[in-house]
């Protein structure tokens, strides 16, 4: 049962008088109290939902980066082999249709804008980086950098997000302070920087204490509830898009051990590369 469903016989605790204390008072309770409780419950529910969505977004981003770093060069090698195979078939047959298919296959491996950003550290201005080249030639290669927040980092992040969330601000100045702070918290969590998260926790603890929530008119409380509901709907759309994305779907297949999934895909890609290389070798021998 949620806080907003609590009956009059239950003790409210530090936020208000107990049922026994108020039993002898007639009409002492303000009409906005139930709305205030509903707003507080809705605010906490929204914060928890935002934490869950942001955590999953970071996991998707990290997995996407690892996916591109580890598998990107293999996809590039497959495209190059497909183009060479198509070109060899066109050279053997002389068929214009085969030539057209070869041109299309070659176009797919042409450099594209921002390809360096796509493959991050695996691509430089001269082509594949030494790490990518080493992988394609089956030489030892350093593994891609891991960015996966530890359990302690997750705990610190959740605590900080709850305490400093901008939606708990009482005025614009306080909201601005919270937004700037939570942006630094999100950046530290995305890097898995547990030490920085501890520093941020100390910084927040030493900062100004948010003012007590003042009683609000019923109209403002209703408007607040509507805004919270709308915000949750928007977050639900973001969450659904993340879950339905290709990377999100892959991550949900192996949420506890995504590295194993990447290794399995890498093995499949390496097998495809070997098949393509063998096919290309046969075509070259036939043409020769």
Secondary structure, DSSP 8 states (H G I E B T S, - for coil): --GGG--TTS--GGGS--HHHHTT-SS-S-TTHHHHHHHHHHHHHHHHHHHHHHHHHHHHHHHHHHHHHHHHHHHHHHHHHHHHHHHHHHHHH--HHHHHHHHHHHHTTS--TTHHHHHGGGEETTEE-HHHHHHHTT------------HHHHHHHHHHHHHH-GGG-SSHHHHHHHHHHHHHHHHHHHTT-HHHHHHHHHHHHHS----------HHHHHHHHHHHHHHHHHHHHHHHHHHHSHHHHHHHHTSS-HHHHHHHHHHHHHHHHHHHHHHHHHHHHHH-
